[in-house]
Amino acid sequence: MQKISVLILRILGWRLEGGIPKDVDKCVVVMGPHTSNWDFFIGRLGFFALGVKAYFLMKKELFFFPLGFFLKYLGGIPVDRKGNTTQKITDLAVSYFNKNEKMFLVFTPEGTRSYNSKWKTGFYYVSLKANVPIYIGYMDYEKKIGGFHSKFKPSGDIDNDIEYIKSILKQYKGRYPENGIN
């Protein structure tokens, strides 16, 4: 799958910068900007091309036959969002970190493909509770590049930390830049 993904990305004109973070087996990946459903397709190809088994949380309603098998193969983790608190979803994510020797759990904190100034913060709490670093990942449709920008260790000041992450990701252009990070 790695070679096929590299080929598809080249055909589409995309290139990956850098590689996977060195000496990291487990981390939360904050990807941005998230402005299109194509982000998943391009991002998934990017992770395959890098040889990274990336996981992501998705609403359980999408895991019906036969789509569910495919989503699980791609790294999907079904989440029941009805009645579940952020704490339960955080605990579920942490349990996956505890069960796996290697895990990159990907989040798009905007929570939508439309502009959203108020980010979802679950990624932050998962990182703290699982004691894993956050890596800032990006996709830039204008330059057709993607990769890992940098490692980020939460300070505990969530508002300032999220503003810092936003300041990095806003330099990249989503498929629909008007929906990106401002």
N, CA and C atoms as a LAMMPS dump frame, in Angstrom:
ITEM: TIMESTEP
0
ITEM: NUMBER OF ATOMS
546
ITEM: BOX BOUNDS ff ff ff
-5.0000000000000000e+02 5.0000000000000000e+02
-5.0000000000000000e+02 5.0000000000000000e+02
-5.0000000000000000e+02 5.0000000000000000e+02
ITEM: ATOMS id mol type element x y z
1 1 1 N 0.816 -1.193 0
2 1 2 C 0 0 0
3 1 3 C 0.867 1.267 0
4 2 1 N 2.064 1.164 0.601
5 2 2 C 2.946 2.317 0.684
6 2 3 C 3.363 2.805 -0.708
7 3 1 N 3.799 1.902 -1.561
8 3 2 C 4.256 2.29 -2.903
9 3 3 C 3.102 2.828 -3.751
10 4 1 N 1.941 2.21 -3.624
11 4 2 C 0.767 2.68 -4.372
12 4 3 C 0.39 4.094 -3.922
13 5 1 N 0.436 4.341 -2.626
14 5 2 C 0.098 5.665 -2.091
15 5 3 C 1.08 6.728 -2.575
16 6 1 N 2.358 6.397 -2.569
17 6 2 C 3.372 7.333 -3.073
18 6 3 C 3.083 7.669 -4.531
19 7 1 N 2.77 6.653 -5.324
20 7 2 C 2.484 6.856 -6.743
21 7 3 C 1.249 7.742 -6.944
22 8 1 N 0.18 7.461 -6.214
23 8 2 C -1.047 8.258 -6.354
24 8 3 C -0.788 9.709 -5.964
25 9 1 N -0.054 9.923 -4.879
26 9 2 C 0.25 11.296 -4.469
27 9 3 C 1.054 12.018 -5.545
28 10 1 N 2.019 11.334 -6.136
29 10 2 C 2.816 11.953 -7.219
30 10 3 C 1.94 12.304 -8.409
31 11 1 N 1.064 11.389 -8.791
32 11 2 C 0.171 11.646 -9.919
33 11 3 C -0.7 12.87 -9.641
34 12 1 N -1.145 13.013 -8.397
35 12 2 C -1.984 14.151 -8.009
36 12 3 C -1.172 15.433 -7.789
37 13 1 N 0.156 15.331 -7.855
38 13 2 C 1.015 16.499 -7.703
39 13 3 C 1.417 16.823 -6.275
40 14 1 N 1.12 15.945 -5.329
41 14 2 C 1.439 16.182 -3.924
42 14 3 C 2.82 15.63 -3.589
43 15 1 N 3.461 16.275 -2.607
44 15 2 C 4.711 15.737 -2.08
45 15 3 C 4.715 15.879 -0.557
46 16 1 N 5.409 14.961 0.069
47 16 2 C 5.518 14.978 1.523
48 16 3 C 6.851 15.596 1.913
49 17 1 N 6.808 16.459 2.902
50 17 2 C 8.034 17.079 3.397
51 17 3 C 8.49 16.347 4.648
52 18 1 N 9.795 16.148 4.739
53 18 2 C 10.342 15.469 5.907
54 18 3 C 9.916 14.016 5.915
55 19 1 N 9.746 13.473 7.054
56 19 2 C 9.313 12.088 7.202
57 19 3 C 8.537 11.962 8.49
58 20 1 N 8.48 10.748 8.981
59 20 2 C 7.769 10.554 10.246
60 20 3 C 8.665 11.021 11.394
61 21 1 N 8.061 11.474 12.477
62 21 2 C 8.864 11.897 13.623
63 21 3 C 9.768 10.756 14.103
64 22 1 N 11.005 11.082 14.374
65 22 2 C 11.993 10.094 14.81
66 22 3 C 11.721 9.641 16.244
67 23 1 N 11.957 8.37 16.482
68 23 2 C 11.862 7.791 17.822
69 23 3 C 10.513 8.031 18.498
70 24 1 N 9.452 8.027 17.71
71 24 2 C 8.115 8.213 18.259
72 24 3 C 7.264 7.008 17.881
73 25 1 N 6.753 6.343 18.881
74 25 2 C 5.866 5.213 18.636
75 25 3 C 4.402 5.589 18.836
76 26 1 N 4.162 6.556 19.722
77 26 2 C 2.795 6.951 20.039
78 26 3 C 2.708 8.469 20.107
79 27 1 N 1.675 9.003 19.483
80 27 2 C 1.453 10.449 19.566
81 27 3 C 0.048 10.788 19.093
82 28 1 N -0.368 11.972 19.465
83 28 2 C -1.574 12.587 18.926
84 28 3 C -1.109 13.465 17.78
85 29 1 N -1.802 13.397 16.65
86 29 2 C -1.477 14.25 15.507
87 29 3 C -2.635 15.21 15.303
88 30 1 N -2.329 16.495 15.352
89 30 2 C -3.32 17.529 15.077
90 30 3 C -3.099 17.956 13.633
91 31 1 N -4.071 17.653 12.764
92 31 2 C -3.96 17.978 11.336
93 31 3 C -4.775 19.216 11.006
94 32 1 N -4.232 20.038 10.133
95 32 2 C -4.967 21.212 9.709
96 32 3 C -4.34 21.812 8.467
97 33 1 N -4.975 22.737 7.856
98 33 2 C -6.381 23.063 8.088
99 33 3 C -7.307 22.012 7.482
100 34 1 N -8.484 21.871 8.051
101 34 2 C -9.458 20.874 7.596
102 34 3 C -10.624 21.608 6.946
103 35 1 N -10.659 21.615 5.605
104 35 2 C -11.69 22.388 4.904
105 35 3 C -12.46 21.581 3.871
106 36 1 N -12.14 20.296 3.725
107 36 2 C -12.752 19.507 2.655
108 36 3 C -12.749 18.03 3.012
109 37 1 N -13.701 17.29 2.449
110 37 2 C -13.679 15.831 2.608
111 37 3 C -12.456 15.219 1.935
112 38 1 N -11.881 15.92 0.964
113 38 2 C -10.665 15.431 0.303
114 38 3 C -9.493 15.352 1.27
115 39 1 N -9.533 16.096 2.36
116 39 2 C -8.456 16.073 3.348
117 39 3 C -8.216 14.648 3.849
118 40 1 N -9.307 13.925 4.078
119 40 2 C -9.175 12.554 4.561
120 40 3 C -8.461 11.694 3.524
121 41 1 N -8.867 11.778 2.291
122 41 2 C -8.284 10.964 1.221
123 41 3 C -6.792 11.274 1.047
124 42 1 N -6.458 12.54 0.909
125 42 2 C -5.061 12.939 0.727
126 42 3 C -4.247 12.602 1.977
127 43 1 N -4.792 12.905 3.149
128 43 2 C -4.095 12.619 4.402
129 43 3 C -3.857 11.137 4.606
130 44 1 N -4.879 10.332 4.308
131 44 2 C -4.737 8.883 4.458
132 44 3 C -3.636 8.354 3.53
133 45 1 N -3.623 8.848 2.279
134 45 2 C -2.547 8.471 1.353
135 45 3 C -1.187 8.878 1.909
136 46 1 N -1.118 10.069 2.495
137 46 2 C 0.136 10.546 3.068
138 46 3 C 0.639 9.645 4.184
139 47 1 N -0.25 9.24 5.077
140 47 2 C 0.167 8.354 6.161
141 47 3 C 0.594 6.99 5.622
142 48 1 N -0.156 6.452 4.648
143 48 2 C 0.264 5.196 4.021
144 48 3 C 1.642 5.348 3.381
145 49 1 N 1.858 6.458 2.658
146 49 2 C 3.133 6.691 1.975
147 49 3 C 4.294 6.766 2.961
148 50 1 N 4.038 7.296 4.151
149 50 2 C 5.075 7.381 5.179
150 50 3 C 5.243 6.073 5.952
151 51 1 N 4.341 5.138 5.724
152 51 2 C 4.414 3.869 6.446
153 51 3 C 3.912 3.965 7.873
154 52 1 N 3.022 4.92 8.125
155 52 2 C 2.482 5.145 9.46
156 52 3 C 1.076 4.583 9.542
157 53 1 N 0.826 3.762 10.546
158 53 2 C -0.528 3.277 10.804
159 53 3 C -1.228 4.345 11.631
160 54 1 N -2.008 5.167 10.952
161 54 2 C -2.73 6.253 11.61
162 54 3 C -4.142 5.794 11.964
163 55 1 N -4.612 6.246 13.095
164 55 2 C -5.964 5.937 13.559
165 55 3 C -6.746 7.24 13.671
166 56 1 N -8.046 7.126 13.629
167 56 2 C -8.899 8.298 13.775
168 56 3 C -10.235 7.874 14.337
169 57 1 N -10.863 8.766 15.099
170 57 2 C -12.169 8.509 15.691
171 57 3 C -13.249 8.955 14.711
172 58 1 N -14.278 8.126 14.564
173 58 2 C -15.397 8.444 13.668
174 58 3 C -16.7 8.011 14.33
175 59 1 N -17.766 8.7 13.981
176 59 2 C -19.059 8.316 14.549
177 59 3 C -19.404 6.889 14.122
178 60 1 N -19.915 6.127 15.071
179 60 2 C -20.165 4.7 14.864
180 60 3 C -21.179 4.424 13.761
181 61 1 N -22.02 5.397 13.462
182 61 2 C -23.039 5.208 12.433
183 61 3 C -22.439 4.936 11.057
184 62 1 N -21.198 5.315 10.849
185 62 2 C -20.538 5.074 9.556
186 62 3 C -19.99 3.651 9.425
187 63 1 N -19.992 2.893 10.518
188 63 2 C -19.401 1.56 10.508
189 63 3 C -20.449 0.479 10.219
190 64 1 N -21.193 0.667 9.14
191 64 2 C -22.167 -0.33 8.715
192 64 3 C -21.52 -1.209 7.64
193 65 1 N -22.106 -2.375 7.425
194 65 2 C -21.579 -3.319 6.433
195 65 3 C -21.841 -2.795 5.027
196 66 1 N -20.895 -2.832 4.141
197 66 2 C -19.507 -3.283 4.239
198 66 3 C -18.53 -2.151 4.529
199 67 1 N -19.011 -0.9 4.61
200 67 2 C -18.127 0.247 4.821
201 67 3 C -17.329 0.126 6.114
202 68 1 N -17.91 -0.456 7.137
203 68 2 C -17.247 -0.59 8.43
204 68 3 C -15.928 -1.337 8.36
205 69 1 N -15.883 -2.425 7.58
206 69 2 C -14.634 -3.179 7.434
207 69 3 C -13.556 -2.303 6.811
208 70 1 N -13.93 -1.553 5.792
209 70 2 C -12.992 -0.688 5.094
210 70 3 C -12.474 0.418 6.014
211 71 1 N -13.391 1.047 6.762
212 71 2 C -12.984 2.116 7.673
213 71 3 C -12.042 1.6 8.759
214 72 1 N -12.311 0.411 9.273
215 72 2 C -11.413 -0.165 10.285
216 72 3 C -10.042 -0.462 9.687
217 73 1 N -10.006 -0.942 8.443
218 73 2 C -8.741 -1.19 7.761
219 73 3 C -7.946 0.111 7.63
220 74 1 N -8.643 1.201 7.38
221 74 2 C -7.987 2.496 7.229
222 74 3 C -7.544 3.103 8.565
223 75 1 N -7.985 2.516 9.679
224 75 2 C -7.612 3.023 10.993
225 75 3 C -8.753 3.654 11.765
226 76 1 N -9.961 3.496 11.273
227 76 2 C -11.12 4.085 11.937
228 76 3 C -11.455 3.402 13.254
229 77 1 N -11.782 4.195 14.229
230 77 2 C -12.223 3.72 15.545
231 77 3 C -13.635 4.254 15.745
232 78 1 N -14.636 3.359 15.84
233 78 2 C -16.017 3.838 16.008
234 78 3 C -16.257 4.423 17.393
235 79 1 N -16.972 5.55 17.417
236 79 2 C -17.29 6.241 18.666
237 79 3 C -18.782 6.496 18.706
238 80 1 N -19.402 6.108 19.818
239 80 2 C -20.815 6.405 20.034
240 80 3 C -20.897 7.782 20.673
241 81 1 N -21.305 8.76 19.903
242 81 2 C -21.327 10.141 20.394
243 81 3 C -22.603 10.468 21.153
244 82 1 N -23.617 9.623 21.045
245 82 2 C -24.883 9.878 21.748
246 82 3 C -24.72 9.509 23.217
247 83 1 N -24.9 10.475 24.077
248 83 2 C -24.821 10.209 25.506
249 83 3 C -23.414 10.071 26.034
250 84 1 N -22.429 10.043 25.149
251 84 2 C -21.053 9.939 25.618
252 84 3 C -20.503 11.309 25.928
253 85 1 N -19.855 11.388 27.051
254 85 2 C -19.213 12.638 27.414
255 85 3 C -17.828 12.678 26.79
256 86 1 N -17.258 13.856 26.78
257 86 2 C -15.881 14.003 26.3
258 86 3 C -14.965 13.082 27.097
259 87 1 N -15.262 12.935 28.389
260 87 2 C -14.431 12.081 29.246
261 87 3 C -14.442 10.631 28.763
262 88 1 N -15.621 10.112 28.393
263 88 2 C -15.704 8.729 27.919
264 88 3 C -14.943 8.54 26.613
265 89 1 N -15.04 9.511 25.721
266 89 2 C -14.338 9.417 24.439
267 89 3 C -12.835 9.533 24.667
268 90 1 N -12.434 10.407 25.59
269 90 2 C -11.015 10.527 25.949
270 90 3 C -10.509 9.206 26.505
271 91 1 N -11.28 8.607 27.397
272 91 2 C -10.887 7.313 27.981
273 91 3 C -10.783 6.232 26.909
274 92 1 N -11.702 6.234 25.944
275 92 2 C -11.647 5.27 24.843
276 92 3 C -10.347 5.443 24.064
277 93 1 N -10.014 6.682 23.723
278 93 2 C -8.782 6.945 22.968
279 93 3 C -7.555 6.512 23.757
280 94 1 N -7.529 6.819 25.049
281 94 2 C -6.396 6.438 25.892
282 94 3 C -6.28 4.918 25.959
283 95 1 N -7.408 4.217 25.994
284 95 2 C -7.365 2.749 26.033
285 95 3 C -6.713 2.19 24.764
286 96 1 N -6.929 2.838 23.627
287 96 2 C -6.262 2.403 22.391
288 96 3 C -4.762 2.632 22.469
289 97 1 N -4.346 3.741 23.07
290 97 2 C -2.91 3.962 23.265
291 97 3 C -2.325 2.876 24.156
292 98 1 N -3.06 2.48 25.2
293 98 2 C -2.576 1.448 26.113
294 98 3 C -2.495 0.08 25.45
295 99 1 N -3.362 -0.203 24.479
296 99 2 C -3.408 -1.515 23.821
297 99 3 C -2.4 -1.65 22.683
298 100 1 N -1.916 -0.557 22.136
299 100 2 C -1.066 -0.589 20.949
300 100 3 C 0.355 -0.129 21.264
301 101 1 N 1.325 -0.844 20.703
302 101 2 C 2.718 -0.448 20.892
303 101 3 C 3.066 0.771 20.047
304 102 1 N 2.404 0.884 18.894
305 102 2 C 2.606 2.038 18.013
306 102 3 C 1.246 2.6 17.65
307 103 1 N 1.123 3.913 17.787
308 103 2 C -0.169 4.514 17.461
309 103 3 C -0.029 6.01 17.218
310 104 1 N -0.467 6.43 16.069
311 104 2 C -0.601 7.845 15.735
312 104 3 C -2.103 8.092 15.628
313 105 1 N -2.669 8.83 16.565
314 105 2 C -4.099 9.106 16.583
315 105 3 C -4.319 10.515 16.042
316 106 1 N -5.021 10.605 14.925
317 106 2 C -5.157 11.854 14.178
318 106 3 C -6.461 12.562 14.538
319 107 1 N -6.348 13.867 14.762
320 107 2 C -7.503 14.704 15.055
321 107 3 C -7.516 15.908 14.118
322 108 1 N -8.705 16.322 13.736
323 108 2 C -8.907 17.598 13.055
324 108 3 C -9.715 18.449 14.032
325 109 1 N -9.035 19.264 14.824
326 109 2 C -9.701 19.926 15.953
327 109 3 C -10.748 20.962 15.572
328 110 1 N -10.772 21.37 14.303
329 110 2 C -11.827 22.304 13.912
330 110 3 C -13.192 21.631 14.037
331 111 1 N -13.215 20.292 13.893
332 111 2 C -14.44 19.541 14.075
333 111 3 C -15.43 19.667 12.939
334 112 1 N -15.087 20.416 11.921
335 112 2 C -15.963 20.641 10.778
336 112 3 C -15.103 21.101 9.614
337 113 1 N -15.673 21.047 8.423
338 113 2 C -14.933 21.524 7.256
339 113 3 C -15.205 23 6.992
340 114 1 N -16.152 23.566 7.724
341 114 2 C -16.448 24.999 7.639
342 114 3 C -15.55 25.742 8.628
343 115 1 N -15.446 27.042 8.46
344 115 2 C -14.641 27.823 9.407
345 115 3 C -15.213 27.666 10.813
346 116 1 N -14.334 27.45 11.771
347 116 2 C -14.738 27.319 13.167
348 116 3 C -13.61 27.868 14.032
349 117 1 N -13.848 28.968 14.694
350 117 2 C -12.819 29.565 15.548
351 117 3 C -12.672 28.812 16.868
352 118 1 N -13.713 28.085 17.263
353 118 2 C -13.687 27.34 18.528
354 118 3 C -13.364 25.877 18.255
355 119 1 N -12.156 25.496 18.569
356 119 2 C -11.709 24.128 18.313
357 119 3 C -12.225 23.159 19.368
358 120 1 N -12.377 21.919 18.95
359 120 2 C -12.636 20.815 19.877
360 120 3 C -11.317 20.561 20.618
361 121 1 N -11.384 20.259 21.887
362 121 2 C -10.171 20.143 22.698
363 121 3 C -9.835 18.714 23.118
364 122 1 N -10.597 17.747 22.639
365 122 2 C -10.356 16.357 23.038
366 122 3 C -8.933 15.892 22.774
367 123 1 N -8.352 16.302 21.639
368 123 2 C -6.984 15.889 21.312
369 123 3 C -6.008 16.272 22.425
370 124 1 N -6.237 17.431 23.013
371 124 2 C -5.362 17.966 24.049
372 124 3 C -5.426 17.077 25.298
373 125 1 N -6.657 16.743 25.7
374 125 2 C -6.835 15.927 26.9
375 125 3 C -6.382 14.488 26.683
376 126 1 N -6.553 13.978 25.479
377 126 2 C -6.047 12.634 25.169
378 126 3 C -4.524 12.627 25.317
379 127 1 N -3.865 13.633 24.783
380 127 2 C -2.407 13.735 24.88
381 127 3 C -1.955 13.752 26.337
382 128 1 N -2.608 14.573 27.136
383 128 2 C -2.241 14.666 28.552
384 128 3 C -2.481 13.347 29.282
385 129 1 N -3.666 12.773 29.085
386 129 2 C -4.031 11.567 29.839
387 129 3 C -3.23 10.34 29.393
388 130 1 N -2.924 10.248 28.102
389 130 2 C -2.143 9.115 27.594
390 130 3 C -0.639 9.362 27.733
391 131 1 N -0.279 10.585 28.131
392 131 2 C 1.121 10.972 28.273
393 131 3 C 1.907 10.765 26.977
394 132 1 N 1.327 11.276 25.899
395 132 2 C 1.979 11.205 24.589
396 132 3 C 2.079 12.626 24.024
397 133 1 N 3.099 12.874 23.203
398 133 2 C 3.23 14.214 22.63
399 133 3 C 2.203 14.474 21.543
400 134 1 N 2.073 15.74 21.217
401 134 2 C 1.259 16.164 20.089
402 134 3 C 2.218 16.515 18.959
403 135 1 N 1.93 16.031 17.773
404 135 2 C 2.663 16.463 16.582
405 135 3 C 1.704 17.266 15.72
406 136 1 N 2.193 18.372 15.219
407 136 2 C 1.382 19.244 14.381
408 136 3 C 1.605 18.833 12.934
409 137 1 N 0.538 18.334 12.304
410 137 2 C 0.596 17.919 10.907
411 137 3 C -0.157 18.911 10.038
412 138 1 N 0.262 19.022 8.81
413 138 2 C -0.352 20.021 7.93
414 138 3 C -0.536 19.487 6.518
415 139 1 N -1.455 20.147 5.824
416 139 2 C -1.691 19.939 4.391
417 139 3 C -1.859 21.318 3.783
418 140 1 N -1.181 21.567 2.69
419 140 2 C -1.285 22.849 2.014
420 140 3 C -1.668 22.592 0.564
421 141 1 N -2.921 22.893 0.239
422 141 2 C -3.424 22.637 -1.119
423 141 3 C -2.801 23.572 -2.142
424 142 1 N -2.449 24.779 -1.733
425 142 2 C -1.859 25.734 -2.664
426 142 3 C -0.508 25.225 -3.18
427 143 1 N 0.319 24.708 -2.267
428 143 2 C 1.646 24.211 -2.64
429 143 3 C 1.657 22.696 -2.861
430 144 1 N 0.542 22.043 -2.526
431 144 2 C 0.407 20.586 -2.604
432 144 3 C 1.527 19.878 -1.837
433 145 1 N 1.661 20.283 -0.575
434 145 2 C 2.628 19.68 0.328
435 145 3 C 1.932 19.282 1.619
436 146 1 N 2.523 18.348 2.31
437 146 2 C 2.019 17.941 3.604
438 146 3 C 3.134 17.32 4.409
439 147 1 N 2.934 17.24 5.705
440 147 2 C 3.944 16.626 6.557
441 147 3 C 3.717 16.971 8.014
442 148 1 N 4.757 16.703 8.791
443 148 2 C 4.744 17.026 10.218
444 148 3 C 5.541 18.305 10.419
445 149 1 N 4.93 19.293 11.022
446 149 2 C 5.612 20.565 11.278
447 149 3 C 6.548 20.443 12.475
448 150 1 N 5.985 20.049 13.622
449 150 2 C 6.79 20.031 14.836
450 150 3 C 6.092 19.258 15.947
451 151 1 N 6.885 18.967 16.965
452 151 2 C 6.39 18.319 18.175
453 151 3 C 5.931 19.412 19.136
454 152 1 N 4.872 19.117 19.86
455 152 2 C 4.35 20.082 20.81
456 152 3 C 4.019 19.373 22.112
457 153 1 N 4.512 19.881 23.211
458 153 2 C 4.217 19.33 24.531
459 153 3 C 3.241 20.272 25.23
460 154 1 N 2.038 19.796 25.552
461 154 2 C 1.063 20.664 26.223
462 154 3 C 1.624 21.238 27.527
463 155 1 N 1.362 22.522 27.735
464 155 2 C 1.859 23.195 28.942
465 155 3 C 0.853 23.118 30.09
466 156 1 N -0.409 22.822 29.753
467 156 2 C -1.479 22.864 30.746
468 156 3 C -2.339 24.112 30.587
469 157 1 N -1.821 25.101 29.865
470 157 2 C -2.586 26.315 29.559
471 157 3 C -3.233 26.107 28.195
472 158 1 N -4.404 25.49 28.2
473 158 2 C -5.032 25.042 26.958
474 158 3 C -5.31 26.184 25.982
475 159 1 N -5.76 27.33 26.473
476 159 2 C -6.075 28.439 25.564
477 159 3 C -4.84 28.927 24.822
478 160 1 N -3.757 29.157 25.547
479 160 2 C -2.521 29.603 24.896
480 160 3 C -1.935 28.531 23.996
481 161 1 N -2.01 27.272 24.422
482 161 2 C -1.469 26.184 23.612
483 161 3 C -2.22 26.059 22.286
484 162 1 N -3.542 26.161 22.327
485 162 2 C -4.326 26.064 21.092
486 162 3 C -4.043 27.258 20.189
487 163 1 N -3.905 28.43 20.764
488 163 2 C -3.551 29.608 19.943
489 163 3 C -2.192 29.414 19.278
490 164 1 N -1.256 28.806 19.986
491 164 2 C 0.065 28.541 19.416
492 164 3 C -0.052 27.567 18.231
493 165 1 N -0.8 26.487 18.418
494 165 2 C -0.977 25.505 17.332
495 165 3 C -1.663 26.164 16.137
496 166 1 N -2.68 26.981 16.401
497 166 2 C -3.364 27.698 15.318
498 166 3 C -2.39 28.612 14.572
499 167 1 N -1.496 29.264 15.307
500 167 2 C -0.549 30.189 14.664
501 167 3 C 0.36 29.455 13.689
502 168 1 N 0.641 28.208 13.962
503 168 2 C 1.455 27.414 13.037
504 168 3 C 0.612 26.985 11.842
505 169 1 N -0.572 26.453 12.109
506 169 2 C -1.378 25.884 11.021
507 169 3 C -1.992 26.93 10.096
508 170 1 N -2.136 28.163 10.553
509 170 2 C -2.769 29.152 9.683
510 170 3 C -1.883 29.586 8.519
511 171 1 N -0.625 29.185 8.519
512 171 2 C 0.238 29.505 7.379
513 171 3 C -0.025 28.593 6.184
514 172 1 N -0.811 27.524 6.382
515 172 2 C -1.106 26.573 5.314
516 172 3 C -2.511 26.815 4.774
517 173 1 N -2.695 26.543 3.501
518 173 2 C -3.971 26.796 2.831
519 173 3 C -4.734 25.49 2.631
520 174 1 N -5.963 25.472 3.09
521 174 2 C -6.83 24.329 2.861
522 174 3 C -7.376 24.353 1.447
523 175 1 N -8.093 23.315 1.076
524 175 2 C -8.715 23.265 -0.253
525 175 3 C -9.632 24.468 -0.457
526 176 1 N -10.322 24.846 0.605
527 176 2 C -11.18 26.032 0.594
528 176 3 C -10.614 27.007 1.633
529 177 1 N -9.66 27.848 1.22
530 177 2 C -8.955 28.713 2.172
531 177 3 C -9.854 29.582 3.042
532 178 1 N -11.021 29.97 2.513
533 178 2 C -11.935 30.809 3.298
534 178 3 C -12.464 30.08 4.523
535 179 1 N -12.369 28.746 4.555
536 179 2 C -12.824 27.964 5.693
537 179 3 C -11.68 27.605 6.647
538 180 1 N -10.479 28.063 6.33
539 180 2 C -9.291 27.708 7.102
540 180 3 C -9.173 28.461 8.413
541 181 1 N -8.02 28.321 9.002
542 181 2 C -7.733 28.901 10.318
543 181 3 C -7.393 30.376 10.137
544 182 1 N -8.067 31.217 10.888
545 182 2 C -7.801 32.666 10.834
546 182 3 C -7.086 33.14 12.069
